């Protein structure tokens, strides 16, 4: 028998065994890989906690004259895998009424999302971007105003009879409905 007449060796069998072992390993490896990806991306899939009560000020810091005062909203921020203890996330205008009642308005204009300013000389809120004007209660003061709705009122609670907490939340700009953003 010559060298060319020999039957094919076990090369084909070894190749098929290695191919089957590789395929089985790949199939079995997808389960732990998929579980690892799920754990890794879990913080990104969690819904944002909007509308959570945040301490804004103490009642002593808010005069009883009924004039709105601007206060920053500072809270811990959790962004995917990071936790930052104190980050400014927005601002609110607080106004103290009779009997220690507190009203809160978002400092964001509902027209285009700019920060509004309270002008004490006029007794009104004014948006520097497109000249929307609002009353101290947050209603639209000028019918020609481009804002589709008044300033967004926010829920306020007093805790320990002195601490002002606001359910801070942002809303969609440019629409007449008060649509919460996530």
C-alpha positions in Angstrom: 0.0 0.0 0.0 1.3 3.4 -1.0 1.1 6.5 1.1 -1.8 7.8 -1.1 -3.8 4.7 -0.7 -4.2 5.0 3.1 -7.7 5.7 4.4 -8.2 9.2 5.9 -7.1 9.4 9.5 -8.9 10.6 12.5 -8.5 14.2 11.5 -12.2 14.6 10.4 -13.4 13.0 13.6 -11.3 15.2 15.8 -12.5 18.3 13.9 -16.2 17.3 14.4 -15.5 16.7 18.1 -13.9 20.1 18.5 -16.7 21.8 16.5 -19.3 20.2 18.8 -17.4 21.1 21.9 -17.0 24.7 20.8 -20.7 25.0 19.9 -21.8 23.5 23.3 -19.4 25.8 25.1 -20.8 28.8 23.3 -24.4 27.9 24.0 -23.6 27.2 27.7 -21.5 30.4 28.0 -24.4 32.7 26.9 -26.3 32.0 30.1 -23.7 33.5 32.5 -22.8 36.2 29.9 -26.5 37.2 29.7 -26.8 37.3 33.5 -23.7 39.4 33.8 -25.0 41.9 31.2 -28.3 42.1 33.1 -26.6 43.0 36.3 -24.2 45.4 34.6 -27.0 47.4 32.9 -29.5 47.2 35.7 -28.8 50.8 37.0 -29.6 52.2 33.5 -32.9 50.4 33.3 -34.2 51.7 36.6 -36.8 54.5 36.4 -35.8 57.9 37.6 -37.3 58.9 41.0 -39.1 62.1 40.0 -41.4 64.0 42.3 -39.5 63.0 45.5 -39.8 65.3 48.5 -36.6 67.3 48.9 -35.7 69.6 51.8 -35.4 73.1 50.4 -35.3 75.5 53.4 -36.5 76.1 56.9 -39.5 78.2 57.6 -37.3 80.7 59.5 -35.5 81.4 56.2 -38.7 82.5 54.5 -40.1 85.9 55.5 -43.9 86.2 56.1 -44.2 89.1 53.7 -45.7 87.0 50.8 -42.9 87.9 48.4 -41.5 84.9 46.5 -38.0 84.0 47.3 -35.8 81.7 45.1 -34.2 78.6 46.7 -32.0 76.0 45.1 -33.1 72.4 45.1 -30.1 70.3 46.2 -30.3 66.5 46.4 -28.3 63.4 46.1 -28.0 62.4 42.5 -27.8 58.7 41.5 -26.7 58.4 37.9 -26.3 54.8 36.8 -23.5 53.6 39.0 -22.5 56.9 40.6 -23.9 58.6 43.7 -23.2 62.3 44.2 -24.3 63.5 47.7 -25.3 67.2 47.0 -26.0 68.4 43.5 -28.2 71.4 42.5 -31.0 69.9 40.4 -33.1 73.1 40.0 -34.7 75.9 41.8 -38.1 76.9 43.3 -39.8 80.0 44.4 -41.3 79.8 47.9 -43.9 82.2 49.2 -45.0 82.3 52.8 -48.7 83.0 53.3 -50.7 83.6 56.5 -50.7 80.8 59.1 -47.3 79.4 58.0 -48.7 78.2 54.7 -46.0 77.9 52.0 -46.6 77.8 48.3 -43.9 76.6 45.8 -43.6 77.4 42.1 -41.1 75.9 39.7 -38.4 78.5 38.6 -38.6 77.1 35.1 -40.6 78.8 32.4 -43.1 76.5 30.8 -42.5 78.0 27.4 -38.9 77.1 26.6 -37.4 75.9 29.9 -35.5 79.1 30.9 -35.1 80.1 34.5 -37.6 82.9 35.5 -36.7 85.8 37.7 -38.9 87.5 40.2 -38.8 91.3 39.7 -39.8 92.9 43.0 -40.3 96.4 41.5 -43.0 94.9 39.2 -44.2 92.3 41.7 -44.1 89.7 38.9 -42.0 86.8 37.5 -40.4 87.5 34.2 -38.7 85.1 31.8 -35.5 86.6 30.2 -35.7 84.4 27.1 -39.0 85.3 25.5 -40.5 87.9 27.9 -43.2 85.7 29.4 -44.7 87.4 32.5 -46.4 85.7 35.5 -48.2 86.9 38.6 -46.9 86.1 42.1 -49.4 83.2 42.1 -47.8 81.8 38.9 -50.6 82.7 36.5 -49.9 84.2 33.1 -50.0 88.0 33.5 -49.9 89.1 29.9 -52.2 87.5 27.3 -49.6 88.1 24.7 -47.1 85.9 26.6 -45.7 83.0 24.6 -46.0 80.7 27.6 -48.6 78.0 27.1 -49.5 77.7 30.8 -48.6 79.4 34.1 -45.7 78.5 36.3 -45.9 75.0 37.6 -47.1 74.7 41.2 -45.3 72.1 43.3 -46.5 70.2 46.4 -45.1 71.5 49.7 -45.0 69.9 53.1 -43.8 71.1 56.5 -41.9 68.6 58.6 -40.9 69.0 62.2 -43.0 72.3 62.0 -40.1 74.1 60.5 -38.6 72.3 57.6 -39.9 73.0 54.1 -40.0 70.0 51.8 -41.0 70.3 48.1 -41.9 67.5 45.7 -39.6 68.7 43.1 -40.4 67.7 39.6 -39.8 69.0 36.1 -42.5 69.3 33.5 -42.5 69.3 29.7 -42.0 72.8 28.2 -43.9 74.2 25.3 -47.2 72.4 25.9 -50.4 73.6 27.6 -50.7 70.4 29.7 -48.6 69.8 32.8 -46.8 66.7 31.7 -44.2 65.3 34.2 -40.8 64.4 32.9 -39.1 61.2 34.1 
